[in-house]
Amino acid sequence: MSSTDPYTVLGVSPGADEATVRAAYLAAVKAHPPDRDPAAFERVRDAYEALGDGRRRARHALFDVDPFAPLAELARGRPAPRPYVGPGPWRALLAPGRAT
């Protein structure tokens, strides 16, 4: 477990709900207890802190580096253009159950 991406650390998709994220967190804590593997436990804990709360997950989605951006665009300091997909995914992320 060497990745720092919270979705990869917990093994969930970006569209996972809070219950799924919590279940994945509990399973990861059982697999990497703090007394046996403290470094992996810290990564699991940090990933859950980023994804466990809807507001923190939105902050992570908005302000972290896009891993799918071309490297040339990152080197120039300009973000890669992203297609507009509408407000539905953001509403679902910020207020689960109320997306249109």
C-alpha positions in Angstrom: 0.0 0.0 0.0 2.2 2.9 -1.3 -0.4 5.1 -3.0 -1.4 8.5 -1.5 -4.7 8.8 -3.5 -7.4 8.3 -0.9 -9.7 6.5 -3.3 -6.9 4.0 -4.1 -5.9 3.6 -0.4 -9.5 2.8 0.6 -10.3 0.9 -2.6 -13.5 2.8 -3.4 -14.7 4.7 -6.5 -15.1 8.4 -6.5 -18.9 7.9 -6.6 -19.1 5.8 -3.5 -21.4 6.9 -0.7 -20.4 7.6 2.9 -21.5 4.2 4.1 -19.3 2.5 1.5 -16.4 4.7 2.4 -16.8 3.9 6.1 -17.1 0.1 5.4 -13.9 0.3 3.3 -12.2 2.2 6.1 -13.1 -0.3 8.7 -11.9 -3.2 6.5 -8.6 -1.4 5.8 -8.1 -0.7 9.5 -8.6 -4.4 10.2 -6.1 -5.3 7.5 -3.6 -2.7 8.7 -3.9 -2.3 12.4 -1.8 0.6 14.0 0.3 -1.7 16.1 1.4 -3.9 13.2 1.7 -1.5 10.3 1.7 2.1 11.5 2.6 3.7 8.2 -0.2 2.0 6.3 -2.6 2.8 9.1 -1.7 6.5 8.9 -2.4 6.4 5.1 -5.8 4.7 5.8 -6.6 7.3 8.5 -5.7 10.2 6.3 -7.7 8.8 3.4 -10.7 8.4 5.6 -10.3 12.0 6.9 -10.3 13.2 3.3 -13.3 11.1 2.1 -15.4 10.4 5.2 -17.0 13.8 5.3 -18.9 15.2 2.2 -17.4 18.7 2.5 -13.9 17.4 2.9 -14.4 15.1 -0.1 -15.7 18.0 -2.2 -12.6 20.0 -1.1 -10.4 17.1 -2.1 -12.1 16.9 -5.5 -11.9 20.6 -6.2 -8.4 21.5 -5.0 -6.2 18.4 -5.4 -4.2 17.9 -8.6 -6.0 16.1 -11.4 -4.2 12.8 -11.8 -5.5 12.4 -15.4 -4.1 15.8 -16.6 -1.4 15.5 -19.2 2.1 16.1 -17.8 2.8 18.8 -20.4 -0.1 20.9 -19.1 1.1 20.5 -15.5 4.6 21.7 -16.5 3.2 24.9 -18.1 1.3 25.7 -15.0 -2.0 25.8 -16.8 -4.7 23.2 -15.9 -5.9 20.9 -18.6 -9.3 21.7 -20.0 -12.0 19.7 -18.4 -15.3 19.0 -20.0 -18.4 20.5 -18.4 -20.6 17.7 -17.1 -23.3 19.8 -15.4 -24.0 20.4 -11.7 -25.4 16.9 -11.0 -22.2 15.2 -9.9 -21.2 18.1 -7.7 -24.7 18.2 -6.1 -24.5 14.5 -5.5 -21.1 14.9 -3.8 -22.1 17.9 -1.7 -25.6 16.8 -0.7 -26.1 13.0 -1.2 -29.7 12.1 -2.0 -30.7 15.5 -3.3 -29.0 15.5 -6.8 -31.2 16.3 -9.7 
